[in-house]
Amino acid sequence: MAAIKKGSGQSIIVQKDSLLAEGSRGQGALLEKLMTPLMDIYENEQSIIIEIDLPGVALEDISVTHHGDTVVVEGVKHRKKDEEKVNYLCMEISYSAFRRAIILHSPVNPHKAVATYNNGELRLTFPKIMNKRGTAVKIPVS
């Protein structure tokens, strides 16, 4: 688990990674290492933004859910059908399931979240819940 702390008085975001076990394709098959997509998490006064690199992943194979203070992004990158019958000389591209769970330590409104997927990049924008005065809730750090 890694903590990302953004400047004094701003919210703290903690990220944790989870892996899914891929079922074996027969007796003695090795479990493949799962893909761990790279991501950036940042915030401004109004929102928390998560950008995740998912090159080669189809839109219909991506799922995003919000539970309490956790955002879960999961899916699978499939091998192309015509590539399954070739003999590889080198194979470095991961084709597997992935799951990233991100704990947001700032209240957000998931009902107004915006998710876009363009050129292999998933961008999630979660509006922060504002206090009664209409500004972001900040907790000073002394």
Kinemage of the C-alpha trace (Angstrom):
@kinemage 1
@onewidth
@group {chain A} dominant
@subgroup {mainchain}
@vectorlist {calphas} color= white
{ca met a 1} P 0.000 0.000 0.000
{ca ala a 2} L 1.403 3.399 -0.948
{ca ala a 3} L 0.358 6.774 0.372
{ca ile a 4} L 0.314 9.813 -1.858
{ca lys a 5} L 0.229 13.072 0.065
{ca lys a 6} L -0.544 16.298 -1.748
{ca gly a 7} L 0.605 19.499 -0.055
{ca ser a 8} L -0.423 20.805 3.334
{ca gly a 9} L -4.160 21.001 3.882
{ca gln a 10} L -5.136 18.869 0.889
{ca ser a 11} L -6.724 15.446 0.996
{ca ile a 12} L -4.690 12.281 1.214
{ca ile a 13} L -5.199 9.512 -1.310
{ca val a 14} L -4.094 5.987 -0.516
{ca gln a 15} L -3.724 3.470 -3.280
{ca lys a 16} L -3.733 -0.278 -2.906
{ca asp a 17} L -3.260 -2.865 -5.603
{ca ser a 18} L -5.123 -6.129 -5.857
{ca leu a 19} L -4.518 -9.047 -8.129
{ca leu a 20} L -6.954 -11.534 -9.609
{ca ala a 21} L -5.904 -15.131 -10.021
{ca glu a 22} L -6.404 -16.307 -13.569
{ca gly a 23} L -7.708 -19.856 -13.812
{ca ser a 24} L -5.394 -22.464 -15.260
{ca arg a 25} L -6.055 -23.805 -18.738
{ca gly a 26} L -5.407 -27.401 -17.799
{ca gln a 27} L -3.458 -29.491 -15.373
{ca gly a 28} L 0.031 -28.211 -14.754
{ca ala a 29} L -0.587 -24.834 -16.423
{ca leu a 30} L 1.276 -21.931 -14.840
{ca leu a 31} L -0.604 -18.911 -13.565
{ca glu a 32} L 0.308 -15.870 -15.606
{ca lys a 33} L 1.463 -12.669 -13.984
{ca leu a 34} L -1.419 -10.256 -14.007
{ca met a 35} L -1.356 -6.910 -15.724
{ca thr a 36} L -1.027 -3.931 -13.376
{ca pro a 37} L -2.026 -0.815 -15.321
{ca leu a 38} L -0.065 2.338 -14.549
{ca met a 39} L -2.009 5.293 -13.189
{ca asp a 40} L -1.784 8.881 -12.011
{ca ile a 41} L -3.999 10.290 -9.271
{ca tyr a 42} L -4.257 14.012 -8.677
{ca glu a 43} L -6.705 16.587 -7.388
{ca asn a 44} L -7.728 20.191 -7.682
{ca glu a 45} L -10.110 22.241 -5.528
{ca gln a 46} L -13.215 20.638 -7.078
{ca ser a 47} L -12.276 17.067 -8.052
{ca ile a 48} L -10.102 13.995 -7.683
{ca ile a 49} L -8.890 12.740 -11.060
{ca ile a 50} L -7.604 9.238 -11.797
{ca glu a 51} L -5.929 8.490 -15.137
{ca ile a 52} L -5.174 4.840 -15.949
{ca asp a 53} L -3.253 3.576 -18.984
{ca leu a 54} L -5.106 0.657 -20.584
{ca pro a 55} L -3.639 0.318 -24.095
{ca gly a 56} L -5.236 -2.437 -26.136
{ca val a 57} L -8.150 -2.941 -23.729
{ca ala a 58} L -11.605 -2.752 -25.301
{ca leu a 59} L -14.143 -0.397 -23.725
{ca glu a 60} L -16.591 -3.263 -23.117
{ca asp a 61} L -13.909 -5.093 -21.072
{ca ile a 62} L -13.558 -2.273 -18.490
{ca ser a 63} L -15.633 -1.992 -15.308
{ca val a 64} L -15.540 0.903 -12.827
{ca thr a 65} L -17.375 0.814 -9.485
{ca his a 66} L -17.414 2.986 -6.376
{ca his a 67} L -18.042 1.420 -2.948
{ca gly a 68} L -17.875 3.727 0.081
{ca asp a 69} L -14.439 5.358 -0.173
{ca thr a 70} L -13.006 2.902 -2.731
{ca val a 71} L -12.950 3.050 -6.520
{ca val a 72} L -12.373 -0.281 -8.270
{ca val a 73} L -11.258 -0.482 -11.897
{ca glu a 74} L -11.105 -3.968 -13.344
{ca gly a 75} L -11.194 -5.730 -16.650
{ca val a 76} L -9.286 -7.926 -19.031
{ca lys a 77} L -6.982 -7.479 -21.998
{ca his a 78} L -7.646 -10.262 -24.486
{ca arg a 79} L -5.192 -11.703 -26.962
{ca lys a 80} L -6.216 -11.132 -30.570
{ca lys a 81} L -7.869 -14.225 -32.061
{ca asp a 82} L -5.463 -14.451 -35.019
{ca glu a 83} L -2.426 -14.334 -32.688
{ca glu a 84} L -3.325 -17.508 -30.787
{ca lys a 85} L -1.944 -19.850 -33.486
{ca val a 86} L 1.524 -18.366 -33.948
{ca asn a 87} L 4.905 -19.281 -32.487
{ca tyr a 88} L 6.248 -16.345 -30.496
{ca leu a 89} L 9.958 -15.551 -30.590
{ca cys a 90} L 9.515 -12.879 -27.918
{ca met a 91} L 6.412 -12.133 -25.851
{ca glu a 92} L 6.424 -9.085 -23.553
{ca ile a 93} L 2.849 -7.807 -23.845
{ca ser a 94} L 0.545 -8.842 -20.997
{ca tyr a 95} L -2.839 -10.341 -21.820
{ca ser a 96} L -4.697 -10.967 -18.607
{ca ala a 97} L -7.164 -9.703 -16.064
{ca phe a 98} L -6.416 -6.606 -14.031
{ca arg a 99} L -7.854 -4.931 -10.940
{ca arg a 100} L -6.896 -1.681 -9.264
{ca ala a 101} L -8.559 -0.586 -6.025
{ca ile a 102} L -8.021 3.032 -4.986
{ca ile a 103} L -9.080 4.363 -1.597
{ca leu a 104} L -10.062 8.030 -1.718
{ca his a 105} L -9.620 9.839 1.589
{ca ser a 106} L -11.712 12.780 0.509
{ca pro a 107} L -15.509 12.541 0.201
{ca val a 108} L -16.655 12.448 -3.426
{ca asn a 109} L -19.995 12.331 -5.191
{ca pro a 110} L -19.965 9.118 -7.283
{ca his a 111} L -23.349 9.997 -8.821
{ca lys a 112} L -21.733 12.943 -10.626
{ca ala a 113} L -18.527 11.123 -11.562
{ca val a 114} L -17.431 11.255 -15.199
{ca ala a 115} L -15.525 8.409 -16.866
{ca thr a 116} L -14.051 8.720 -20.356
{ca tyr a 117} L -11.942 6.289 -22.364
{ca asn a 118} L -9.893 7.652 -25.244
{ca asn a 119} L -6.785 6.284 -26.994
{ca gly a 120} L -6.157 3.669 -24.303
{ca glu a 121} L -6.459 6.081 -21.359
{ca leu a 122} L -9.266 5.838 -18.811
{ca arg a 123} L -9.934 9.147 -17.051
{ca leu a 124} L -12.162 9.219 -13.954
{ca thr a 125} L -13.219 12.536 -12.449
{ca phe a 126} L -14.909 12.480 -9.048
{ca pro a 127} L -16.343 15.788 -7.798
{ca lys a 128} L -15.497 16.435 -4.167
{ca ile a 129} L -18.405 16.870 -1.786
{ca met a 130} L -18.500 20.501 -0.742
{ca asn a 131} L -19.302 21.812 2.727
{ca lys a 132} L -22.248 24.158 3.385
{ca arg a 133} L -20.261 27.206 2.267
{ca gly a 134} L -19.646 25.688 -1.157
{ca thr a 135} L -15.897 25.111 -0.869
{ca ala a 136} L -13.926 21.931 -0.646
{ca val a 137} L -13.561 20.522 2.845
{ca lys a 138} L -9.933 20.953 3.942
{ca ile a 139} L -8.314 19.720 7.121
{ca pro a 140} L -5.269 21.729 8.153
{ca val a 141} L -2.142 19.768 9.015
{ca ser a 142} L -0.031 21.230 11.803
